[in-house]
Amino acid sequence: KSLSAALSILDAARSDVDLMQTRLWESPETEADVRDQVGVWLSRTERLHSWIDSLPFPLASSLWTYVSVGSHRESVEQLIHVFEAFSQFHATHMIAALHQDPSLWKSLVPRLRTMHRANHLSFALATFATWRSTSDFIAAEFRRGLNGDDVEQAGRYLALLGDPSPAGVQRLLGPDLSQVLAKVNTLRNKWVGHTGAVSPGEAQSRHERLREHLIELRNA
């Protein structure tokens, strides 16, 4: 596995270096920019591996699988799985927080089910969109409770989340994570609907787009 991962990293590096080399030959005046880009790439790879090691096992495992695959097409498929795993993990965390309060659970779950039905979603056939919409719905309720004038209620909502720091609350309930997952969900639906063969160039383009969204996810 470690050998496969190393080879995959070298393949990714070779692809990026080829692009930078082509740019340098075509536009020598960009030498300083290319040099900076190399530094950014090396730093990004190191940070990615450190981030993976800090994640819970299911998420880390999905990302290490991505690191170990070889082709752009396989990388795209695995990255989609990575984003879906993050969406499911976050939704499960929010559901667990909600479930600790029976009155809140009784109030919100029927509304959540109504929202699912209106969008042709269900937990019985859970999809990327199911988990993402569930997270958004519950997070909106928690934001309402935390940002209201009722101090006691705000404390109750915070306790349900495990009393995270303000930065932790922002990561759990802020818009950044939701926006990244929404963008990837849209791309997934667009690409799945494309029934034709995917060229190597298109696969590489898709991979590069998802890698940028992965950086956004890490920073969310």
N, C-alpha and C positions, 0 to 999 in steps of 0.2 A: 504493500500500500504506500509506504514512504517513497519507494522508488517511483511509483506511478505519479504521486503528487509532485515529486521533484521534476519529473519530465514534463508534467503539465505546466508547472511554473516556467520552465525554460521555453516551452512552446509559446506561452503568453508573452514572455519577455522578447522572444525572437520576433513575434508579430509586431509588437510595439516598436522595437528597435528598427525593423524594416521600414515602418512608416516614418519614423523620425529621420532615418538615413535618406529616404527618398525626398523628404521635405528639404533636407540640408543640401542635397545635390541640386535640386531644382531652384532653391532660393538660398544661396550661401549667406546672404545678409541676415538670415534668421538664426545664425550660429548661437548667439546668446540665448535666444528663446529655447532652442533645442536643448542646450546644456541645462537650462532650468527645468525643462520637461523631464529630462533624465533623472534629475534629483527628486522631482515630485513623484515619479514612478517608483523609484526605490523606496522612498519614504512611505508611499501608499501601500506597497506590498508588505512592508514590515508592520505597519499599523493594522492591516487586515488580519494578519496572523495573530497578533496580540489580541485583537478584538474577538476573534473566533475562540481563542483559549479562555476568554472571560465569560462566554455565554453558557446557558444551561445545556446539558448534554443533547437533547433532541435538536436544538438549533445548531449547535456546534457540529454535530454529526452531519447534518444536511449541508453545511457549508464546507466541511472537509471533503465531502463527496464531490462538491463542485470543484474544489481545488484539484482533485485527483483525476477529473475527466480530461480527455484529450482534445476533442474537436470543438469548434465554435458551436456547432449544432447541439452537441451534447451539453455544452456549457449553458446554452440558452434554456434547454429543457430543465436542467438541474437548478438553475437560478430561479426559474418560475416556481419550482418546488420549494426553494428556500423562502421566497416571499410568501407563499401560501402557508408555510410552516410558521413564519412570524405572525401572520394574520390570525391563524388558529390559536397560537400560543397566547397572544394578547387578548383575544376574545375569551378564551378559557379563564384567564386571569381575572378579567372584568366580571365574568359570570360568577366565579368563585367569590369575589368580593361582594357582589350583589346578594348572593345566596345566604350570606351571614345575617342578613336582616330580613326576617320573614315578612314584615309589613311592606317593606320596599319591594321585595320579590313579588308579593301578591299583587302589588299595584302595577309594576312595570312589565312583568312577563306577558300578560294578555295584550298589552300595547305592542310589545316586541313581536308577538306572533301575528298581530294584525298588520304590522309593517312588513313582515316577511311575506304574508299572503299577498299583499298589494304588489309586491315586487317578484312574485313567483319564486320565493325562496323557502327553504325549510331545513331544519336540522336533520330530518330523515335522509335528505339527499344534499348534505352540506357541500357548498362550493366555496371558492375563494370569496365570492361576493357575499355569501351567507355570513362568514366569519367577519369580514370587513364591516358589513352593515351592523352586525351585532355589537362590535366594538364601538362604532360611531354612536349608536343609539345609547348604550349604557354610559359611555364617556360623557355624552351631552348631559345626562341626568346628574352625574357626579359633578360636573362643572357648575351646574345650576345650584346644587347643594352647597358646594364649597365657596361659591362667589356671592351667595345671598347674605342678607343682613342678620340671619339667625346664627349666632355664634355657636350655640349648642348643636344645631344641626350640622354646621360645617365641621365641628369636631367629630361628630358621629360618622360623617362621610369619610373623613380623613382616617379614622380608625378602621373603617371597613377596607381601606386600601393598604393597611399595615403601617400607618403613620410615616409615610415617606417624607423626605425633605422637600422643600419647594421645587428644587430641580427635579426630584423624582416624580412629583406630581405633574410637572410640565411634560416630562417624557411619557408618562402614562396617558395623560389626558389632552395634551397639546395637539395642534393640527399637523405637525410635521410628519409624524408616523402615518397618520391617516392619508395625508396627501401623497406620500410616496407609494403606499399600497394601492391607492386609487389609480395612480398613473400606471403602475405595473399591471393591475387588473385590466385596465383598458387595452394595454398592449397585448396582453395574453388573449383577450377576446378577439382582437383584431387579427392576430397571427393564427389563432386556431381556425378562424373563419377563412383563412387563405389556404385553399386546397391544393394549389399548385406546388411544384417542387421548389425548394428553397435553395438558391445558388450559394456557393461558398462565400461570395462577397456579401450577400444579404445576411447570411448567418453570422458573419463577422460583425456587420453593422448592428444587428440585434444584440449580439453579445456585448458590444461596446456600450450600447444604450443601457442595458441592464446593469453593467458594471458601474456606470455612473449613478444609477438609482441605488445600487448597493452601498455606495459611499454615502449617499443621502440618508439611507436607512441607518447606517452606522452612526451618523451625526444627529439623527432625530432624537 
